[in-house]
Amino acid sequence: MKTNRFFGFMLCFLPGAAHMYLGLKKQGLQLMTLFVLPMFLTELVRLSLFMFVLPIIWFYSFFDGLRKINGHEELIDSDVLIFNWLDHNKRWAGDQNKILGYGFIVLGGLLIFDRILMPIVSSNFGWQMRQYIHMGTISVVLILGGVKLLAGTQQGKGKDQ
């Protein structure tokens, strides 16, 4: 199949389009999904937490598409890196439903916190107290997440030795 390199380059600006143009339908669809999903979730829950991944996905798709258009990479329609990692990582095997469940719980907690509790605090105590509580909560969650990761690392070392 003869491809027009300039047209392929222009398609690189839309994540997944250049991949589909090259016949890599699976990769193209996965990249488009990864790019559109954060926008959908942001609109659905009115929480801009997911928007940080958009530039990462866009740049990955752009440069991967360029490499494939210019012939620097073999055209094999395999999973995109993140899907491949999730599919073949033994640690996560069989835990996809559990991970999705944790994700829903965290997302629900964030929504309750941001859309219900923070407006109540703001109206009763003022915006400055809201900022303090918001930053304190984020700090506690990060600290607890770090402690959980460190505790998991220590348990993993004990099992291997």
N, C-alpha and C positions, 0 to 999 in steps of 0.2 A: 504494500500500500504506500503510495507516494503522499507525503504530508507536506503541507505548506508551512515552513518554519515561522514565517511572520504571523500567519493566522494562529498557529499554535502558541506563539509568544503572547499574542493578544488574549488568548483564552486562559493563559496562566494567571491573569488577574482575577479570575473567578475560580475560587477553590474547587478543584475536581473537574472543571470543564476541559482542561488540556488533557487530563488523563482519559476522560471519556473520548475525546477526539482521537487519541492514540489507540483506542480500542480497549483500554483498561477500565472496563465498566465498574467492576467491583471496587477498585481503588477510588475512582471518581465519585461513586455514590457514597462511600464511606467518608471521604473528605468533605463532600457537600453536607452530609448529615452532621459531621463534627462542627462545621462552620455555622450552620443554621440553628442547631439545637440550643446553643447558649442564648441566641437572640430570642428564640421561642420561649425558653424558660424565663428569661428576664421579663418579657412582656406578660407572661402568664402570672408570675408571682410578684411582679413589680419590685424585684430585688436585683440590683445590678452586680451581684456577686459573681456571676458567670461570665461577665464580659471580658475579664482578663485573658481568657483563652483565645479570643478571636484573633489577635495579632499573631499569636504563636501558630495557630492553625493556618492562617493566611500565608505567613512566610514559609512554613514548611511546604505547603501545597505549591506555592509559587516557584520556589527553588527546585523542588522535586520535579515539577512539570518541566522547568527549563532544562534540567539535566536529561530528562527523557526525550524531549523534543530535539535536543542537540546530539542525541545518540551516545551520551556518556554513560548510560545505564541500560541494561537489557530490559526489554518490555515484557515483563511477566506480571500477569494480573493476580497478585497475591494480596493478602490483607495489608492495610496500612499498619505502621509500626505499633500503635497503641492497641489495635484489635488483635494483632499477632501476639503481642505480649500478654494480653488478657487470656487469650485462647490457649497459650502454651505454658504459662507460668504454673508450675506445680503447686505453689503455695496458695494460689487463688482457685485451683480446680475444685469445682463443685460448690464454691462459696459465692457465686454470682448473685443468687437470691438474697443471701445474707448481707452482702455489700450493698445491694439495692435497697434492702430494708433499712440498714443504717443510714443510707443517704436520704431516704424519705423521712426518717425520724429527725435527722439533723435539719433538713429543709423545713419541716413542720415547726420545729423548735425556733429556727431563725425567723420564720414568718410570725409566729406568736409573739416573739420578743420584739421584733421590729414594727409590726403593724398593730399590735394590741397593747402590750405593756409600755412601750416607749411613749406613745401618745398620752397615756394616762399619767405617767411620770412627768412628762413635759407640761401638761395642763395643770397639774397639782403643785409641782415644785419649780417649774421654770425650765428653760432650755439648757441652762448651765448644768443643772443636776442631771438632766437627760444625757448630756455629753459625758459626765463623769461615770454614770452607770454603764453607758454604752462601752466606753473604753475599758472600764474595770471588768466587764463581762468578757469582752474579747480577750483581754489579758489572761483572765482565769482559764478560759477555754484553751488558749495556746499553751499555758503552763501545764494544764492537765493532759493535753495531747502529747506534750513533750515527755512528761512523766510516764504516760502509758507506753510511748515508743521505747523509752529507756528500759522500762520494766519488761517489755516484750523481748528486747535485745538480751537482757540478762537471763531470762528464762530459756531463750534459744541457745545461749552458750552452755547452759547447764545440761541440756539434752544432748548436745553434740559430744561433750567430754565424758 
